[in-house]
Amino acid sequence: MTFLALSPFGAILLTLIVASAVIALHFLKIRPHRVFVSSVVLWQRVLGDNSSRSLWERLQRIVSILLAVTIALLIALSIGRPQTGAVNGKMRRIVIVLDTSPTMNARTSDGSTRWKHATEKARALLAESPAAEFRIADTSGQTAFPFTPDRTELLKFIDRLAPSNVQPHFPNVAAGATVYLISDGVALEDVPQDVERFSVFERADNVGITAFDVRPVPSRPLEYEAYLEIQNYGRPAEIRLTLRGTDQERIARSLRLLTDARFRETFDLSNFHGGRIQASIETKNDAFPIDDTASALVPPQRKIRTVLVTPGNEYLETLLKLDRSVELVTANPQNYREPPDIDALVFDRFAPQTAPSRPALIIGAPRAPWLPTPNGIVQKPQISAWSASHPILRHVAAGEVSIERANRIDSQNLDVVAGSKETPLIVVSKNPQWLMLTFDLGSSNFPLQNGFPIFIENVLAWFNREQIALGRSPENLVNPNLSNINRSIFTAPASTQRAVWFRRELWFYMIVSAVALIALEWFTYHRGITL
């Protein structure tokens, strides 16, 4: 026999103390009351007649003491929660895995949540298996509760858990243990085949934001737009959509979505002054409110501080000065020093000996240790590659662009955005971030094309803007009604309930036995059978 709440030494010490106390109390003699009588002859004859007592009368005191000691020990040792295989069965190891995916917060028809049902099922499993050590685990990877037979501690572990905003993964469990998973079966995918699953899934009416992104408007460098997607996973719903900015800017829209319908829209944010943008939706009876809001950031609207380093290029300087989004500073190559607090650099037929700390546009393939070395001239290169999908060439057509001569360079470890069969014409580097034209603007008609101002805008935008992605984790963007396991019924069948009744811990039977012996002792005492 083992004790869950007592050490072996503690159990022995408790047994000795309780037995000694009961025996001592049984032999405790109360001082008799003195009474004067006329004669003691009769009492001497009664007390001296010991030979006529029966065997039971001789054993009566011993039986009474044993009965009292047994009752006391049953009550005292039951506090230590004894375990024995004959009553509780063989001690097993059981792991209960609770799915902490965000979809477990979905409300159910009884007004509760999937998570609430999951914790109730976990508590029921603890009660059904008294002869077991349990470990509570979750799918967020943030807990590591040990194996323990202490049900009170296990219930505390369960109370500490809650659905979290991280991608769920099935935890590593001990080999040889029985594993139960309690889940809605929506977001969790990597579940081993030998795991017994209990489902808390129930269909939920839900309308959610499935995509939200803020991005710059092509050809309008200081303006942004927001792309929004909404999906209806439940019954047809009336939806109120709102976009709010930090300065009380607001866009509102009412719409109706049928079942499985999707709404897609791009919103102009030119009236928003930067900062946090929140998209929110409101609808009746939404069982999963977590995906009703999404946030993104709009960069503050300010001009791009740009330094143009050139021996003289009136056309390029005029173009940058007329750009409303650019705050231009012009420098001469002879006395160039990189100034602080700038956003971008434009080097025309010049490059410093050390790589700049800011993004740079280099024109004409000048010689510098951090740039590919020119190794010859290519006359009249024909454009054979033009990556219109790259951000710097968006809305810029090759058209009638002609080039008189370009430098031949090695494009290894660089991305070629435009090129000819003989040499790259436009190459980019992402780390550090720079872009180079291998030809001089004076040897090309590119500056005379309609797409050249757009090209410069795209380059500065590529240098200074990053699309601010949706500010929440991917697990929210799931259909809470796509479960991969069937729903189970939480009320155990009658046969299971009877089995649970007869599989209680040993202390329960010890208390029942002690109560029965107390009743027996009361009966025998009043009948004069025991003392």
Secondary structure, DSSP 8 states (H G I E B T S, - for coil): -EESSS-HHHHHHHHHHHHHHHHHHHT----------S-SHHHHHHHH--TT--HHHHHHHHHHHHHHHHHHHHHHHHTT-EE-HHHH-S-EEEEEEE---GGGG-B-TTSSBHHHHHHHHHHHHHHH-SSEEEEEEESSS------B--HHHHHHHHHH----SS--------TT-EEEEEE-SSS-----TT-EEEE-------EEEEEEEEEEETTEEEEEEEEEEEEE-SS-EEEEEEEE-TTS-EEEEEEEE-TT-EEEEEEE-TT--SEEEEEEEE-TT-S-GGGGEEEEEE-----EEEEEE-S--HHHHHHHHH-TTEEEEEE-GGG----SS-SEEEEES---SS--SS-EEEES----TTS-----EEES----EE-TTSGGGTT---TT--BSEEE----TTSEEEEE-SSSEEEEEEETTEEEEESS-GGGBSGGGSTHHHHHHHHHHHHHH---B--SS-GGGSS-TT--SS----SS--HHHHHHHHTT--HHHHHHHHHHHHHHHHHHHHHTTS--
